[in-house]
Amino acid sequence: MLKIISWNVAGLRACVKKGFFDWLYTAKPDVLCLQEIKISESDMTDEMRNPKGYHTYWNPAKKKGYAGTAVFTKEKPARVERGIGIGKFDEEGRFLILHFKKFILVNAYFPHARRDLKRMDFKLEYNDAFLKLAEDLRKRSNSRLVLVGDFNVAHKEIDLTNSKQNMKNAGFTSQERGWADCFTAKGYIDTFREFVKEGGHYTWWTYRANARKRNIGWRIDYAFAPKEFMPHVKGAFILDNVMGSDHCPAGIDLSP
């Protein structure tokens, strides 16, 4: 059984100061996918590069202190792809693709549309590129595919506390939710919702108004798998008691 965890750390250096490595060595995930690492290679510590028991793979953004992804994995993958060949996405470090012996893993950090929605077109282009990538990898892997990350969208009303007030806000617009509808209609399963049907489970909380303590949040971090691969997904979870970021970790138990 493999435990795959995804976590937007909102700046790895800040998260490390809040106990990241203590959590890592206690939780011991088989694969840990990070988003929004906000760190350049020159600023990484030895422990970041070589944590005990893990191989690490990095795709930092060209812009210092911005975006970026990383993966810590116990099993060394056969191949790693940093990016998808589209410059405006790759320069922000928004993709890491790991080819393991038994499945392919995609770690993705979706853009935020911004409060004024000025980045909506950019995000929707990214969404379409992500779907194209997923469909390609699905064929190449015979549907042995896992897609995790911060999708920056609450798909359904159950996935955030105040749905009515957020209908026109970034992360819950009709455009973003419509794309999520199209994505899931292709047969990509929201693994958490397969196992947990009730609301009140979130992965992101604003720092304002004591939102996390009051559990006023959004579920925007996901693990998806093609429906053909779902028999291998044995469980899904959200670790909302883990601190260190405005997001919490979420993941799956996989029997590949």
C-alpha positions as semicolon CSV with decimal commas, in nm:
position;residue;x (nm);y (nm);z (nm)
1;M;0,000;0,000;0,000
2;L;0,133;0,343;-0,099
3;K;0,037;0,662;0,079
4;I;0,042;0,959;-0,159
5;I;0,001;1,302;-0,002
6;S;-0,039;1,641;-0,169
7;W;0,021;1,969;0,016
8;N;0,035;2,333;-0,086
9;V;0,294;2,451;0,166
10;A;0,258;2,823;0,082
11;G;0,635;2,867;0,095
12;L;0,854;2,573;0,191
13;R;1,099;2,774;0,400
14;A;0,818;2,912;0,614
15;C;0,663;2,567;0,645
16;V;0,995;2,416;0,753
17;K;1,012;2,670;1,037
18;K;0,668;2,548;1,145
19;G;0,771;2,182;1,174
20;F;0,754;2,043;0,820
21;F;1,031;1,788;0,864
22;D;0,902;1,670;1,202
23;W;0,570;1,602;1,033
24;L;0,733;1,435;0,730
25;Y;0,939;1,192;0,937
26;T;0,637;1,107;1,151
27;A;0,378;1,072;0,873
28;K;0,623;0,892;0,641
29;P;0,424;0,919;0,317
30;D;0,557;0,709;0,030
31;V;0,516;1,006;-0,202
32;L;0,473;1,370;-0,103
33;C;0,374;1,624;-0,369
34;L;0,426;1,988;-0,281
35;Q;0,289;2,300;-0,446
36;E;0,373;2,669;-0,404
37;I;0,720;2,591;-0,274
38;K;0,831;2,951;-0,342
39;I;1,199;2,860;-0,336
40;S;1,485;2,864;-0,583
41;E;1,744;2,588;-0,601
42;S;2,013;2,818;-0,464
43;D;1,809;2,871;-0,145
44;M;1,742;2,504;-0,070
45;T;1,904;2,353;0,239
46;D;2,079;2,016;0,240
47;E;1,785;1,864;0,427
48;M;1,542;1,993;0,165
49;R;1,751;1,837;-0,111
50;N;1,822;1,512;0,073
51;P;1,561;1,438;0,339
52;K;1,617;1,104;0,512
53;G;1,468;0,819;0,309
54;Y;1,356;1,026;0,010
55;H;1,454;1,114;-0,343
56;T;1,355;1,472;-0,424
57;Y;1,256;1,634;-0,754
58;W;1,206;2,006;-0,800
59;N;1,045;2,239;-1,051
60;P;1,082;2,590;-0,908
61;A;0,944;2,894;-1,089
62;K;1,183;3,124;-1,269
63;K;1,042;3,412;-1,066
64;K;1,200;3,413;-0,721
65;G;0,966;3,342;-0,430
66;Y;0,675;3,233;-0,648
67;A;0,479;2,915;-0,726
68;G;0,680;2,599;-0,804
69;T;0,635;2,229;-0,729
70;A;0,835;1,947;-0,572
71;V;0,801;1,575;-0,504
72;F;0,959;1,369;-0,226
73;T;0,942;0,995;-0,298
74;K;1,078;0,679;-0,137
75;E;1,079;0,493;-0,469
76;K;1,297;0,637;-0,739
77;P;1,090;0,696;-1,053
78;A;1,202;0,566;-1,391
79;R;1,162;0,910;-1,543
80;V;1,072;1,264;-1,437
81;E;0,929;1,541;-1,656
82;R;0,948;1,901;-1,542
83;G;0,684;2,085;-1,737
84;I;0,477;2,008;-2,044
85;G;0,649;2,215;-2,312
86;I;0,432;2,526;-2,278
87;G;0,659;2,808;-2,168
88;K;0,415;3,032;-1,981
89;F;0,316;2,741;-1,755
90;D;0,656;2,577;-1,731
91;E;0,834;2,896;-1,624
92;E;0,604;2,903;-1,319
93;G;0,695;2,544;-1,225
94;R;0,338;2,421;-1,235
95;F;0,393;2,057;-1,339
96;L;0,597;1,759;-1,222
97;I;0,533;1,422;-1,386
98;L;0,685;1,109;-1,235
99;H;0,685;0,778;-1,419
100;F;0,690;0,492;-1,171
101;K;0,697;0,124;-1,263
102;K;0,328;0,070;-1,193
103;F;0,169;0,410;-1,253
104;I;0,226;0,772;-1,357
105;L;0,188;1,055;-1,108
106;V;0,115;1,417;-1,196
107;N;0,174;1,690;-0,938
108;A;0,000;2,008;-1,053
109;Y;-0,033;2,360;-0,918
110;F;-0,322;2,533;-1,094
111;P;-0,311;2,913;-1,130
112;H;-0,537;3,134;-0,921
113;A;-0,771;3,350;-1,130
114;R;-0,709;3,645;-0,892
115;R;-0,972;3,844;-0,710
116;D;-1,030;4,071;-1,011
117;L;-1,039;3,759;-1,237
118;K;-0,768;3,913;-1,459
119;R;-0,591;3,577;-1,475
120;M;-0,901;3,379;-1,565
121;D;-0,804;3,329;-1,930
122;F;-0,458;3,212;-1,822
123;K;-0,612;2,967;-1,579
124;L;-0,861;2,829;-1,830
125;E;-0,578;2,777;-2,080
126;Y;-0,387;2,591;-1,812
127;N;-0,696;2,382;-1,734
128;D;-0,728;2,280;-2,098
129;A;-0,356;2,195;-2,117
130;F;-0,392;1,986;-1,802
131;L;-0,684;1,791;-1,945
132;K;-0,497;1,728;-2,269
133;L;-0,198;1,604;-2,069
134;A;-0,419;1,382;-1,853
135;E;-0,583;1,223;-2,156
136;D;-0,245;1,159;-2,318
137;L;-0,098;1,003;-2,003
138;R;-0,414;0,801;-1,949
139;K;-0,364;0,633;-2,285
140;R;0,010;0,586;-2,240
141;S;-0,029;0,435;-1,894
142;N;-0,333;0,219;-1,967
143;S;-0,521;0,439;-1,718
144;R;-0,269;0,372;-1,441
145;L;-0,262;0,739;-1,352
146;V;-0,291;0,959;-1,041
147;L;-0,334;1,337;-1,061
148;V;-0,288;1,543;-0,746
149;G;-0,240;1,904;-0,650
150;D;-0,394;2,240;-0,573
151;F;-0,662;2,283;-0,840
152;N;-0,768;2,624;-0,705
153;V;-1,136;2,545;-0,751
154;A;-1,410;2,426;-0,520
155;H;-1,602;2,203;-0,757
156;K;-1,940;2,171;-0,585
157;E;-2,133;2,375;-0,329
158;I;-2,048;2,108;-0,071
159;D;-1,679;2,194;-0,120
160;L;-1,687;2,534;0,051
161;T;-1,864;2,688;0,347
162;N;-2,024;2,995;0,192
163;S;-2,119;2,891;-0,159
164;K;-2,386;3,153;-0,225
165;Q;-2,156;3,443;-0,132
166;N;-1,876;3,314;-0,357
167;M;-2,057;3,243;-0,683
168;K;-1,863;3,515;-0,868
169;N;-1,536;3,486;-0,681
170;A;-1,216;3,326;-0,803
171;G;-1,217;2,954;-0,733
172;F;-1,595;2,920;-0,754
173;T;-1,690;3,091;-1,079
174;S;-1,910;2,919;-1,335
175;Q;-1,614;2,900;-1,576
176;E;-1,389;2,719;-1,330
177;R;-1,660;2,487;-1,201
178;G;-1,773;2,422;-1,556
179;W;-1,426;2,301;-1,648
180;A;-1,426;2,074;-1,341
181;D;-1,759;1,934;-1,464
182;C;-1,604;1,861;-1,804
183;F;-1,297;1,703;-1,644
184;T;-1,495;1,468;-1,423
185;A;-1,731;1,389;-1,711
186;K;-1,428;1,239;-1,888
187;G;-1,413;0,976;-1,616
188;Y;-1,171;1,131;-1,368
189;I;-1,285;1,051;-1,017
190;D;-1,258;1,285;-0,721
191;T;-1,121;1,018;-0,488
192;F;-1,211;1,195;-0,163
193;R;-1,578;1,217;-0,263
194;E;-1,581;0,844;-0,337
195;F;-1,511;0,775;0,029
196;V;-1,652;1,080;0,212
197;K;-1,995;1,209;0,114
198;E;-2,067;1,465;0,385
199;G;-1,963;1,829;0,378
200;G;-1,751;2,024;0,621
201;H;-1,418;1,886;0,494
202;Y;-1,184;2,152;0,358
203;T;-0,818;2,193;0,259
204;W;-0,778;2,573;0,259
205;W;-0,880;2,849;0,499
206;T;-0,812;3,221;0,477
207;Y;-0,594;3,361;0,753
208;R;-0,862;3,625;0,816
209;A;-1,139;3,611;1,077
210;N;-1,006;3,299;1,251
211;A;-1,147;3,098;0,961
212;R;-0,955;2,777;1,020
213;K;-1,054;2,747;1,383
214;R;-1,415;2,811;1,280
215;N;-1,375;2,571;0,984
216;I;-1,489;2,826;0,727
217;G;-1,299;2,686;0,433
218;W;-1,270;2,555;0,080
219;R;-1,175;2,212;-0,056
220;I;-0,947;2,300;-0,348
221;D;-0,675;2,033;-0,317
222;Y;-0,756;1,702;-0,485
223;A;-0,642;1,357;-0,585
224;F;-0,802;1,230;-0,905
225;A;-0,775;0,895;-1,079
226;P;-0,933;0,759;-1,397
227;K;-1,237;0,546;-1,319
228;E;-1,055;0,242;-1,457
229;F;-0,786;0,281;-1,189
230;M;-1,021;0,338;-0,896
231;P;-1,015;-0,028;-0,777
232;H;-0,654;0,042;-0,679
233;V;-0,750;0,343;-0,464
234;K;-0,822;0,201;-0,119
235;G;-0,889;0,523;0,070
236;A;-0,874;0,904;0,060
237;F;-0,823;1,152;0,338
238;I;-0,772;1,513;0,446
239;L;-0,526;1,586;0,728
240;D;-0,686;1,903;0,855
241;N;-0,504;1,885;1,188
242;V;-0,165;1,939;1,017
243;M;-0,053;2,300;1,043
244;G;0,223;2,493;0,868
245;S;0,031;2,646;0,578
246;D;-0,308;2,797;0,496
247;H;-0,367;2,462;0,322
248;C;-0,359;2,120;0,482
249;P;-0,237;1,792;0,329
250;A;-0,473;1,558;0,145
251;G;-0,410;1,224;-0,018
252;I;-0,490;0,864;-0,101
253;D;-0,394;0,510;-0,011
254;L;-0,303;0,327;-0,330
255;S;-0,250;-0,039;-0,408
256;P;-0,093;-0,016;-0,754
